[in-house]
Amino acid sequence: MARNILLGLAFLCLVSCKKDDSKPDGQRIYSKYYLDYDAGTDKTTASVSFSDNTTDGEQLKEQEKTSVYFNDDELAFDTVSQHYVKVYDGFKTSGTFKWEDDVNGFIFKNSASIEPAVLPASIDTISLSKGTSIKWQEAAVSAGETVNLIINGDDANDVTTVSTSTGGASSIAVDASDLSIYKAGKTAKLSLTRVKSVDAAERTNAGGVVSTTYAGSVQKILFKK
């Protein structure tokens, strides 16, 4: 009997003395900050998501006692996308994200700035035999940036993307080989997107990233020989 009581007390001690592992390891939280502008809708979206340990880790659900802000506006948690999100009318060129985690005692701030890349209004035709060069007037490509030219033809599958990530570039060369699926006399819609991704300045040991996107307006052109 005494032996059973001693065993019971030992078990209770093990349970009560066991380290509390319910608190998440905050240093494993990888943070992802996004600031995206769509010229087609004229809306800017600020969003933040968290994953386990790496950018490709398991997406984390809404965090307990966590608040996320952009320019002091609190972002609401969306259960579908698993992101903290706020949508603004118009073009928000820049701002600061703030992540407050009361469980782990974090307050991290990271700034984001969107750089445009706008198609010149003078482009209305493209030669299939010669190709073309698409130049934008805004800032040249910097480290961590990519500018994409998206060509959408009349047919649903006629989509071509030509990109440049070359530092200092302010144009995209479109070769005749890039246009081989298109036909003279047909039309297409052009658009530029500019994407930048850099390490978050303030982050956990797991890391973090700040990404921005400028999705430009669509412009119609005609293909010629």
ABEGO torsion letter per residue (X at the ends): XAAAAAAAAAAAAAAAABBBAABBBAAABBBBBBBBBBAAAGBBBBBBBBBBGBAABBBBBBBBGBBBBBGGBBBBBBAAAGBBBBBBBEBBABEBBBBBBAAAGBBBBBBBBBBBBBBBAABABBBAAAEBBBBBABBBBBBGBBBBBBBBBABAABBBBBBBABBGBABBBBBAAAAAABBBGBBBBBBBBBBBBBBBABBBAAEBBBBBBBBBBBBBBBBBX
